[in-house]
Every structure is written in structure tokens, then in C-alpha cells.
């Protein structure tokens, strides 16, 4: 075994949260090393050249939650961080053709009048309502969760400080409680009478949130706030596609951190966490190299960390049991195609769409359509007509493919799961079902492709070590949020092993390319390192 230099902190996993955590710690003067087991940094926020000249966002595909505070403080725009705003998306609605989600509010409301004049009038009020509630939850993202059962004076002081800092949120208590407990459908039904408007507004909670849920699942109303969880600060750029691919985001973070001494290594898989007298003291790599550190921080999922990397006797059995009980099975698929021409969807000209082929199309024609797909999955069947988000990123960023060619990324569900279920035969069935479904809305689609990749939740678990294929490492449900994320009594980025911390999507506030778990963890680890020195 070779014993390497000692670091203040070593981080397991080079996803964006691990890099954010490392960059902030390095900026604060600590010596930090980030280890990534794959051949490229980024975790699930990567861009991979699957085929010559084609740069594919194999997992995360949109930049909508990355917090401006982090973008500006780490000066990421100096290092390649750039967002391309995209034209209005299109939602395909049963029986009425394409619905254009115009950026202009007045034009969008006129579009809603196709279904209900009352709903068209209610929509701006609904958006104002969400905008008023969102700041309270946005502030909570930056809090270090506490244990509400800990009555020690120091923790009581923390809880009092939390209550004071968030005192304005109490005026929105009932609205927040509704969003956290109600289904998206029931919440939207308060505002809109039209089923078409409800599915247009409720598509993200119903399918695109990366969880196996229905629009009728309690707690899904929370996802209606998604567009407001990122404050609109123009200096940091808006939401859209990452120029050059999602992989440029972690690369920019790594380059920013390098100024402060942050080190990164790829092809460096951690075999186990070294623990001495109950304290994490470093890691051993698969090649038997040992790296010593004062703190070990895991960007890997808590489930993977305590099942595979931490000795069984190092953590209490009750804690391990709770980690094993984290739920978050994804039932989604993703298909990447290299194609000659974008899909020619019908009815765009009649809908007044003047932007050529749309960069993003949502195929979720009705509430019934979504529910049927969900119910078939629960009967262990592949959805006969899956919902899907169809994205052609090369229409906005031609650099992602060879000249004159395009990439197509199709994300959707539902797909049954279980041991031995997601095999090559099911992948082929998913592929054919998806093409059949698209062809019903684009009869002139020639179904020709140059290259393809078909990914199911089991593939995301294998490739990215995402438990159940979940991008959140566990559902963002009420029982797994804030002081219960990842488990009770250890939601403050610490673990029962001294010197071992969490900084990834397992921890508060969860998944999505936001950078907040990494930022919050850096604060906790930084305080611990200063206390040691």
C-alpha cells in the first residue's frame, strides 16, 4: 500500500455538489481532494461523447436550479459556465393539437382561453401566488437542518435562531403546508377548472420530477414551485441549456476551485473509508492507495456509502436500517438518438409557432393518459403510451453534434422495475413503444437514427450509483425532507461516524443541479475543521 499526503478533506464523488463543496472549502484555505471513480468529472451532470462528434447529456439535461449565489461567488462564468435560453416549449394536448408555452404572459393566457376563459384569467394570479410563497421555501434550502428532538441548550439555540431567521415564513404557513402535503392535481384544481390546463401546469409533478409518482400523489404540489426555487438574478444568467453540454457545469466548478488549490482525480474509485477509533481518517482506493484526511465527505448516496464503503460495525445498526429504508425507485427511461433531422411534429404552424422545430416538446396529452401510464407500471407492465419530454438540444446548441446532424434526448415513463425485469428485451420494447407513440403525433417522422442509447433506472443505478435510478438519491417526499433527510437525527450533513460527512443529493435539500447540498456541507465541514485546528 502507498500512503499519500494528508488532506484537510477528501471528497468521494466528483459530481457537481462534491465539487461545489470542495471549491468552497479550498476557497476557505483548506487542502481538498475530490475523487471520481469514472473517467470524467460531473457525476450525473456529465456530457459524454458517446459517438464521434456527438456530445450527449446522458443524465441531467436542463439547467434550471443552479443557484445564482454559487454561480457568482465562484465566478463560474469565467470558467465556461454559460446558459442558452431556449424558445417556448410545446405541450401536445389530446384532440386540440400543440399548445405553445409562450414566454409572454399575455400571449400565454390567450392560449389558455382555448380551454377556459376563467382559467386564462386565473393563471397570472396563480403565478403571483407561487412567487409569493416561494421565497420562504427558497430560504429553507440554505438552512442546516436540526434535530427537533434534541433538547440540549446548543440545539435549542439553533432552533430559536432558525425560527427568528424564518419568521416571515410563518405568514405563509398554511400555503406551505398545502404545497407539502397536497397532490398537484388537488392544488391545481383550486385554481383551474380545465383538465387541459391542469395537465399543462402539472406535468412536472406528475412525471418529470424524477420520481415514481402520479399527479394525484400527496406531496407532489411541492414541485409546482420548481420554477421559483431559483431567484432571477440576471448577472448569473437564467435557466436553459448549458452551452457545450451539462458537463461544462462541473468543469467550471472544478476550474474555479483549482485557483484556490482544489485537486481532482478521475479513475479514482474509493474501496472503503478508513476509520480509526470511531473517526474517519481517510480512504483506500481500489488500487490500494491510501489517502489520509482530517475529514471525509461523501457526494455518493448515503445508501451506497454505508452499504459498501463504511465498515458495518462503524455505524449503529438502527442508523443503517433507516438508511436502507430510504425510498426512491425511479420508473423512468431515457433514450438518446443521433439523427439527421428533427422530428416534424404536426400542427406547429397552425399554433402560431414561428421558431422552426421546438427544442423541447412535452407529450402528456391528458390527465387520463398520465394516470394510465402510471397504473400500468404498477401492474408491472410497460406503459403502452408513455409520457415523455422530447428534447432536441442541437437546435439551440449545434456544437453538440457534427455539422448538419442532431441529437434527440427523450425522457419519460413509466417502466416496471425489479430484479431481472429491466433486461435488453425490455429496452427494445421501450424503444419501439416510444417511437410508436411519437409517430402518432408526428406521422412524417421517418424513425431513422444513426446511433442510439437506451437507459432505464437500473442503468442509472449501475453507471451513476443512483439508488433505484433516482436522481435525488431518495424521493423528495414529506417523510424524507429537511430534518428527516436522509434520516432523522443526521440531517445536518453529519453521520454517526466522526469526521464523515454528506454533501450530495441524499442530504438537504435533495437532488437537482442546484449546488446547495455542497454549499451547505462546506459550511458544516469548514466549522469542524476549524474546531480541530
N, C-alpha and C positions, 0 to 999 in steps of 0.2 A: 504493500500500500504506500502511496505517496501522500505526504502531508503538506497541503498547500498553505499559503499565507492566511492569516486570520483576518476576517472582515468584521465590521460592526454588524452587518446584516447580510444574510444570503436569502434570496427570494426564489422560491420554487415556482417556475412557470413564467414565461415571457409574454403573457397576454397583456392587453393594454392596462389593466389595473395593476399588475405587478410592476410594469414599467413606470406608471404614474407614482406608485408608492416609492419605487427606487429613486426616481428623479427628485422627488421632494426630500427624501432622506439625504441624498447626495448634496442637494442644494443647501441643506442644513449643516453640511460639513461631515457627514458620516461616510465611511467607506463601505460601498454596497456592491454586491454582485447579483445579477439576475441570471438564472439558469433556465434554459429552454430545451426540452428533450427533443423537439423536432428540429428540422434543418433551417427553419426561419422563425423570426420573432413574430408575435402577434396573437398567439392562441387562436381563438375563434374569430379574430378580426384580421384575417390574412387575405392576401391576394396571391394566388398561385398560378404559375404558367403551366397549366395542365397540358396544353398543346402548343407547339411553336407559334409564338406571336399572340397567343390568347391569354390574357391575364384575368383570372376568374376570382371573384369574391366567393370562396367556397362555403363560407358560413354567413357571418354578418354582411348585409348588403346595403344598408342605408345608414346615414349619419344624421340622427335626429335628436340624440340625448346628450352628446358630448358637451360638458358644461363650460360655458364661456370663461368662468373664473379660472379653470385649469388651462384652457387654451391660451389665455392672456398671461397668466402668471408664469407659465413655462415657455412663453413666446413661441408656440408651436408653428406659427405661420412663417417664421424664419427658417424652418427646417422641413418644409414641404407640405404642411397641413393646409389644405385648400378644399373648399366645398363648392360644388357646382349646383346652383339652383336648377330645378327641373320644371318643365312645363306642367300645366294642370294634368293630374291623373284622370283616368277614365274608369268608371264603375259600370259594369254591364248589368242591366236590370231586366228581369223577365218580362217579356211582352212589350217593352217600351223602347228598347234599344239602348245605346250608350248614354250614360249620364256623365257630364263633364264637371269635375270639381274645380270650378273656376277659382282663381286666387282672389278675384274681385268679389267682394261680399254682395254687392247689389246684383251682379250678374248671376252669382250662385243662387241667390234667393229666387230670382226669376226662374231659374232651372227647377227649383223645388216646387214652384207653382204648378208644374206638370202633375204633381201628385196631390198637393193640398195648398190652397192659399193660406189657410190658417197656419200650417207648418212653416211656410215660407216667411210668415211674419214672426213666428216663434223662434226661428233659427238664430237670428242675431242676439236675441235675449238669452238664449241657451249658451251661446259662446261667451257673452259677457258674464254670465253666471259662473262658468268654468274658470274664466280668467280671474274672477274674484276669489274663488275657493283655492285655486292652485298655489298661490304664494305660501299658504300655511303648510301644505304638504311639501313644497319645494324646500322650505326652511328645515323641515324634519329630515330631509335627505342628508344634511350636513351635521346632524347631531350624532354623538356617540351614544348608542343605546345603553340604558342602565338596567339593573335588575330591580324591579319594583318590590320584590320580596325581601331585599337586603335592607335591614333597619339599622345598619351601622351608621354612625354620625357622618362619615365621609360620603356615603352614598345618599343619605338624606339631604345633604348639602347639594349634591349633584342634581337630585330630583327637584329641589327647590329652584336651583339655577335654571333647569330645563323649563319648569313651569313659568318662571319670570320671562325668559327669553321668548317663549312662545305664547305669551299671554293674549296676544291679538287673535291667535288661532281659536281660542275658546268662543269667540263670537261666531265662528263658523263650525262649531262643534257638531251640530245636527246635520249640516251638509256633508261634513267629512264622514260622519258615522254612516250616512246613507250610501256614500260612494264606496266605503269599505265593506259594506255588508250586502247591499242590494245587487241584483243581477243587472247587467247592462240593459236588457230588454225592459225590465220594470222601470228603471230610471229614465230611459228614453221615452217610455210610454207616458210619463208625466208631462212630457213636452210635446210629443208628436203623435198625431192620430194615424198617419200613413205608415203602413208596413214597409213601403219602399224607402221612406226617409229613415225609418228605424234601422234598416239593414245598412244603408249607406253610412250612417253615423256609428253604427255598432259593429262594423266589420272587424275593426282591430280587436276589441274584446272577444269577439266570437271566434276568431281564428288566427289572426296574425300576431297575437301576443306571445306565441311560442309555448303555449300551454294547452293541454288537452281539456278544453272547456267548451261549454255551449253558451250562447248568448243569454240563456236562462240560468246559468250557474251563479249562485250567490257570490258576491265579491267581485264580479267582473266589471261592475260600474267604475271601479277604480281606474281601469285602463282608458276610460273616456278622457281622462286628464292628460294623457300622454303628450299631446302637442303643447301643453303648457308647463311641463316639468323642466323645460329648458328656457330660461329667460331670454328674451330677444335683445341681445346686445350686438349691435351692428359691427362693432370693431372685431368681434370674434367670428363673423360670418354666420350664415343661417343654417338651416337644415337642407339636406340634399344628398348628392352622391359625392363621395370622397374622390377628388381628382387623382387619377392614376390607380384607383382602387383602394379598398379599405385598408390594405396592408401599409399604405403610406401613413396612416394614423399612428400605429405603434412605432414605425420607423422614426417619425418625427419626435415622438416622446423619448425614444432611446437617444437620438442625436442631441436633443435638448439636455437630457441628463448627463450625457458624456462631457459637457462643458464643466460639470461640477465633479467629475471623476467617476460617474456611474459606469460600471463594467457590465457587459453582457456576454453570454456564451450560448451558442446553439449546439445541437447534438450533444447535450449535456444532461442526460436523464438521471434523476435522483433515484437511488435504490432505497435508501432509508434515511430517516432523520436520526442523528446521533444524540443520545440522551445520557447524561451523566448526573447521578444523584437527583433525578427528577427535573433536570434543567436541559433544555435543548442547547447543544453546543456546536452544532454544525450539521453537515450532511455527507453521506457517502454516495458517490456516483456509481453508475453501472459499471464503469471501467475500473472501479475500486479506488479511485482518487478520493481523498478526504478533504473537505473544505471546512475549516473551523470558523465559527462566528459567535458573536455575543447574542444575536437574535436570529431566529429562523422564521421566515414569513412565507405562508403558502397562498399562492394565487390559484393553486389547484383546488378542486372541490373538496369540501370537508369530508365527504363520503370516501373519496379516493385517498385523502391524506391519512385518515385513521383506519382504513381497511388495509392499506398497502404499504404505507411509508413510516408509520409510527408503531413501535413495538406494542403488542397487545396489552402488556402489563403496565405500560406507561400512563394510560388514561383509565379512569374509573369505568367499570362495566356499565353503570347506569348512563353515563355520558355517551359511550359508544352505542348503546342501544338507541338512544334518542337520535344520534346521527344516522343510524341505519334506517330509522323510521321517516326520515325526510322524504316527502313525496314530490314527484316532479317528472312523471313519464310523458314524454312528447309523443305525438302521433302524427307528426308532420313528415313531409318529404321535401327534397329539393332536387331539381333537375337543371343541369347546365348544358346548353347546346351551343355549338358553333354552327352558324347558319349563314346562308348567302344574303337573305333579305328578311326584314322584319315581318311579323305576322300581319296580314292585311285584314284587320277587323272591319266588319261591316257597320255602316250607319254613322261613321265619324263625320262625314261631310254634312249629313242632314242635321247632326247635333251641333253644327257650327264650329267644329274643332278645326283650327287653322294652323296647327303646329306640326303637320305631317303625321308620321306614326307616333303614337304616345310612348313615352319612356316607361310608364307604368300603367297597367290595366288590372283592375280587380274583377275577378269572376266569382261573384257571390250574388246571384240574381234575386234571391228572396230569403226570407226567414226560414220558410219551409225547406228550401234547398239546403241551407246550412244545417238545419236540425236533422234532416235525413242523412247527411254525410256523417254527422256525429253519432247518430243512433246505429248506423250500420257498423261503424267501428266498434261500438260496444257489443255488437253481436259477433265480433271477431271476423268481420267482413271488410274488404276494401270498399271504400265509398264508390258507388257506381258513377257518381258525378261529384268529384271533389271540388271544394272551393280552392281558389288559388290567386296569388299575386304574380302577375306576369311582367317581368321587367326586362327591358332591352337597354342596358346601360350604355352601350356603344352609340346610341342616338345622341347622348349628351356628352360622352367622352370617347371619341373614336380611337384614342390611344390604347384602349383595352383589347383591340383585335387588329389583325392585318388590314391594310387598306382595302376598303370595299366589302369587308366581312363584318359580321355582327355576332354578339353574344346574347343569348337568351337565358335568363335565370327565372325558374318557375318554382315558387314556394307555395305549399298548400297542404291539405289534409282532407280526410283522416285515413291513417293506415293502421291496421291492427298490429299489435306487438306481442312479445312473449318469446320464450326460448324456442328457437328453431323456426319461428314464424317468418321473420324477415330474411328470406333467402333470395337467391338470384331469380327464382321463378316469380316471387312476389315483385321484385324490382321490375321485371319485364312487364308484369301485369299493370303496375303503377304507370309505367311509361306509356303503354298503349292506351290505358284509360285516360290519361292526361291529354294525349294527342287527340283522342276521340272527342273529348269534352271541348277542347279548344276549337276543333273543326266545326262544332255546331254553331259557334259564334263567328267563325272565320272560314266559310266553306272554300275560299280560294287559297287557304293555307296548303302548300304542297307537301308538308310533313317531311321535307328533305332536311337532312342535317349532315354536317361534316364530322363532328366529334360529339360525344355526349358523356355525361357523368350523372349517375342516379344515386342519390344519397337518402337513406332512411334514418330513423332515430338511432338504430343500432350502429350505423356507420359513424354518426356524430359521437357516440359513446366511445367507439373504438379509436377514431382518429384524434378527437379533441379531448377525450376523457370527460365528456359531459354526462353526468349520471342520468340515465334514461333518455339521453339525447337532448336534455333540457338546456337551453342557453342560459337559464337562470340558476342552474345547479339545484333547483328545487322551486316549486311553484311559489308565485307571489300571492299567496292566499293569506287570509287574516291570521290563521294559526301559525304562519311562517314569516311574519313581518315584525320589524322593529325589534323589541326586546325578546322576541322568540325566533330571531334569525341569526345563526342557523338553528340554535336550540336555546332553551331558557337558561338563564344564568351565565351564558357565554355569548352574548350578542355584542360585546364591546371590543370585538376583534381579537380577544384573548382566547386561550384554550386552557384545559386543566394542566397542561404541561408548561411549566415556567419557561419563558423565553420563546415560546412557539405561538405565532400569531396567524390570523387570516386576513387576506386583503382582496379576495375575489368575489365573484357573484354569490357565493354561499353566504356572504355577510351582508349586512345592511348597506344600501337599500336594495340590493339584488342586481339582476342582470340587465343587459342593455349596455351599449357603448357610451357610458357616462363618465367614467373615471372616478366617481365618487367613493366607491369602496376603497380604492387605492389611496385616495387623498386622506380619507378618514383614518385608515390604518396607519399611514405615515405619521399622523399626529400622535396616535397611541404609542407606536413603537419609538418615535422620537423622544417622548417623555420617559419611556422605560430606559432607553439608552443613556439619557442624561442623568437619570437617577443612579445608574450604575457607575458613572464616571466620577 
